Amino acid sequence: MSVGIVLGNLGTPSSPSKKDVGVYLREFLMDPYVINKAFWFRWLLVNCIIVPFRAKNSSEAYKEIWTKEGSPLLVESQKLKTAMQRQLGDDFRLSLGMSY
């Protein structure tokens, strides 16, 4: 019998482009556990205020840390999963999960 381990992380944009960062921010910020307000208020806040003004700056910040392999968070999480799998052996099944 195997033991399952899920390595969870918040998530990352698909690329450092303004569009992909905007998609990521919308998905993350529309979660009612992140902004605990009524849907209509959260929608207006995220789509009319936060994302239009924040996506460009966040995109520029992501471009500074992005690697040729991709998102540092995803790349390092995958390396951690591989190293843990090697260390723990075949009796363990590891999965990497990103919320957003």
Steps between C-alpha positions, in 0.01 A plus 500: 500500500627851414478821697385806310652841560372818339734797487275803481584849393302812420580515132668704232415668172559301181747763382619842612292671229255766613211291364598181687573689820157662472335160457686370806414805711131479407479132586687545828326819613149382409531223757263595784756373750753754370266802488213428735241738352176459308553368148390820324733714713790259456440487123503880471806534723700232316397572142467879508764607750760241598576306180499797258751682717698210645548260206763716325715552812465136604590389148818706511590350839440146371720571196789582735487160672369277217751241382545328165343190664194703601350624822749468788224386734391222266853396403621481860183323614551236231864458607387457861247236398762309301754514784244390758384214279857382460562524874174334610495222242228308324280456807399865463310673220557873478291751312544871455185710522460869428181674606508763226 
